[in-house]
């Protein structure tokens, strides 16, 4: 049985669609919440074939507010060293970049919220995961922080108009995304209208755009996750 460890950094950023997609592929998974379970350790990888790092409203080194993030950074380093397939989403992708020697900056650039057009790079065509995704697609975004410099040796796989580093691969089996493949239009309906307005977004517009793109987003996101699972299974 293929087993995956999923780390939750914020109760507002849950596994979402990963749950049915993993179950549908006979993947057993364990969900750990950093604020409840405490700091993970590299030994936590012993029982798992893959690692997923989810999002949250923290910087990767924000250990004052999220003390478990120090352990998460150690776990990420261990995954890279052991060749454990990793999928980092939003904060998780930023954590991968941070640990790998890149730069992540808070409140930088133009915020991205809702369904956003994503363009894949030429390098994505031969990538084990992103080759499963069309060259142009859309995924849900929700960030004000971002990666500003990729780690040495990282391969850029996708960009958006407002954010150059939407997806990358570090080493042979570690991927980071700024977008949220696990999120659908249903999540956007639950977002706070006042908070969105403060960032210059209209909630009803975001909901309508996400609903219009939802079928294609789910299709392409599931293809991405499915390709990652194939990598996990082949390595395991």
C-alpha positions, 0 to 999 in steps of 0.5 A, a space after each residue: 500500500 502506498 502511504 503519504 503524509 500530509 502536513 496541514 499548516 492552517 485549518 483554513 487550508 485543508 487537503 480538500 480534493 486531495 482526499 477523494 483523489 488519493 482514496 480513488 488511487 488506493 493511497 493511504 494517507 495520514 493528515 497531521 495538523 502542525 498546531 496540534 501535532 507539533 513539530 514533525 521530525 525526519 523520522 516521520 518519513 520512515 513510514 511514508 512513500 510521499 510527503 505533501 505540505 499544504 498552505 497557510 498564512 505563514 512565512 516558511 521561517 515564521 516559527 514565532 507564530 508557527 513553531 512547528 515550521 522549524 520541524 517541517 523545514 527539517 522534514 523537507 530537507 530529509 525528503 530531499 536528501 532521501 529522494 522522497 517524492 514531495 508536493 508543496 502547495 502555496 506555503 508548502 511550495 515556499 517551504 521547499 524553495 526556502 529550504 532549497 536555498 531560494 528566497 521567499 518574500 512577504 507581501 510582495 508583488 500583486 496579490 492573486 485570488 481566485 481562478 488564475 490563468 497558468 502557463 507552463 514552460 517548455 521544461 514542463 513538457 518532459 516533467 513527470 508531473 506537469 507533462 500531465 497538464 495542458 500548456 495553458 490552464 487555470 488553478 485557484 490562487 490565494 496568496 500575498 507572499 511569494 517566491 522571488 528567487 528559485 533555489 539553485 538548480 530548480 526547474 521553472 515549470 509554470 508562471 502566471 501574469 502576476 507571479 513568475 514562479 507558479 511551479 517548479 521542480 527541485 531535484 528529481 522528485 520534489 515539486 512546489 506550486 504557488 497555486 492550489 490544485 486541491 481547491 475548487 470553486 466551492 472554497 471560493 464561496 467561503 472566502 471573506 468578502 471584506 478581506 478580499 475587498 481590502 485587497 482589491 477583489 470583489 467576491 462575487 466576481 471571483 466566485 463567478 470566474 471560479 465556477 466558470 472554470 471549475 470543471 477544467 480546473 478539477 480535471 487538470 488538478 486531478 491529472 497533476 495529482 495523479 501523475 505525482 501519485 504515479 511518481 510516489 508509487 514508482 519510487 515506493 
